[in-house]
Amino acid sequence: METTEILIVEDDPLIRQVLEIMLRKLGYSICGTAASGEEAIMQVVATNPDLVLMDIGLNGVCDGIIAATHIFEFFSIPVVFSTGHSGGEFIERAKVARPFGYLTKPFNDRELYSTIEIALNSYEMYIDRFGKKGRKLHELLHLDEGLLFLDTEGRIVFSNPYAEHLISLSHQDAFFKYIGEVINYEPAASMVGEQLTLWDRIRESIAIGTGHDMIIRMSGGKKRMVHMSVISRKNCRGTTIGYIIKLEQKFGEYRPLSRRAQAS
């Protein structure tokens, strides 16, 4: 029987160490640790855990609730919250992330074990009912097409290696930045005369259901023609929780627009 692998997300080093000891004592394996929401998402991509034990009160650009939402909705990995907050306002916020468990610190071995086991069982039942969305992480990392996951504000949650190649920026450097700040683009010939930002172009693609050709400008003056297509990422209730951008490189000679065409 395979050992359940757990990612611990906790910004207090002492508590993190105690959790590692407790989990190993209960027979679980620790596949990694993280101290912030940003690091948690990157660790999920790197380690593909069976479950994430997530502190809520994390510092950084995304707290535990935001990170948990992205981890479950984009990567289909269950999250159990571990927090010192038990007030109603925190529980209401936590519910948005649809966690599979909620532990209030301090807790003992028995409470930790029962919460994790019930969470794993509930997750299996969820998968049986709704299915596991999207490709497995190892597949995303080896695709011959670029994939970017965005939240509803247009911030990058994940970029696979081929997307890193196309936009010439690593996942770590692009993480949680607005896509318009990361990708410097210019319109292809079919878009001449349209003064739209990249985020406008993405929302237009969602609305009309078609993709666009565009040119990515990189440092050093190099340009790359790609085809961009966009789909909405929805949860089981039909609520949009983000977007998936697919970038496919168009090979062949790049022919820049004339100055007259660009000015028209």
C-alpha positions, 0 to 999 in steps of 0.5 A, spaced: 500 500 500 502 506 497 504 511 503 500 518 503 504 524 501 502 530 504 505 537 503 505 542 509 504 549 508 506 553 515 510 559 516 512 558 523 518 553 523 517 550 530 510 548 528 512 546 521 517 541 525 512 539 530 507 537 524 512 533 520 514 529 527 506 528 528 505 526 521 511 521 520 508 518 527 502 517 524 505 513 518 504 519 513 510 521 508 512 528 507 513 530 500 515 537 502 514 544 506 512 551 504 512 557 508 507 562 504 501 561 499 506 562 493 511 557 495 505 552 496 503 552 489 510 551 486 511 546 491 504 542 489 507 543 481 514 540 484 511 534 488 504 533 486 502 531 493 496 527 495 493 532 500 496 539 503 495 541 510 495 548 509 495 554 514 490 560 513 494 566 516 500 566 511 504 572 509 505 574 502 501 575 495 496 570 497 494 567 503 492 560 505 485 561 503 487 563 496 492 558 495 488 553 497 483 555 492 488 555 486 491 548 488 484 544 489 480 548 483 486 548 478 490 541 480 485 537 483 489 536 490 485 536 496 486 541 502 485 541 510 486 547 513 490 548 520 489 554 523 489 558 530 483 561 528 476 558 529 471 565 529 465 564 524 468 570 519 474 565 518 470 559 517 466 563 512 472 565 508 475 558 508 469 555 505 470 559 499 476 554 498 472 548 499 477 545 503 476 537 505 477 539 513 478 544 518 483 543 524 483 548 529 490 549 533 492 546 538 490 539 536 492 532 538 495 526 533 488 523 534 484 529 531 490 530 526 489 523 523 481 522 523 481 529 519 486 527 514 483 520 513 476 523 513 478 528 508 482 523 503 475 519 503 471 525 502 476 526 496 475 519 493 467 520 493 468 527 490 472 524 484 467 518 483 462 523 483 465 529 479 471 526 476 478 529 476 479 535 472 484 536 467 491 532 466 495 530 471 501 534 473 507 530 470 503 531 463 502 538 464 510 539 465 511 535 458 506 538 453 509 540 447 504 546 448 504 552 453 499 552 458 498 558 463 493 558 469 490 565 470 486 567 476 479 571 475 484 577 475 489 575 470 494 573 475 499 567 473 498 561 477 502 556 473 506 556 467 508 549 464 515 549 461 513 550 454 510 556 456 516 558 460 520 557 453 515 561 449 514 567 454 522 567 456 520 567 463 520 562 469 514 560 473 517 562 479 518 569 476 511 569 473 508 567 479 502 571 481 504 577 476 498 580 471 499 577 465 500 583 461 506 585 465 509 578 463 507 578 456 509 583 451 505 582 445 503 586 439 497 584 434 498 580 428 496 582 422 488 580 423 488 585 429 491 591 426 487 597 428 485 594 435 487 598 441 486 592 446 491 590 452 492 582 452 487 582 458 482 585 453 484 580 448 483 574 453 476 576 455 474 577 448 477 570 446 472 567 452 466 571 449 467 569 442 470 562 443 475 563 438 483 564 439 488 569 436 494 569 433 499 574 436 506 576 437 510 575 443 516 580 444 522 578 448 528 581 450 534 582 445 528 584 440 527 577 438 519 576 436 515 569 436 509 568 433 504 564 437 496 562 437 493 563 443 486 560 445 482 561 452 477 557 456 474 558 462 476 554 468 469 552 472 468 549 479 462 543 480 457 549 481 459 552 474 462 558 477 468 561 473 474 561 478 480 562 473 482 561 465 487 556 462 491 559 456 494 555 451 500 558 447 502 554 440 508 556 437 507 558 429 513 556 425 515 559 419 518 566 417 515 571 421 513 577 417 513 584 421 507 589 420 509 595 416 510 602 419 504 604 415 500 598 417 501 599 424 499 606 424 493 605 421 
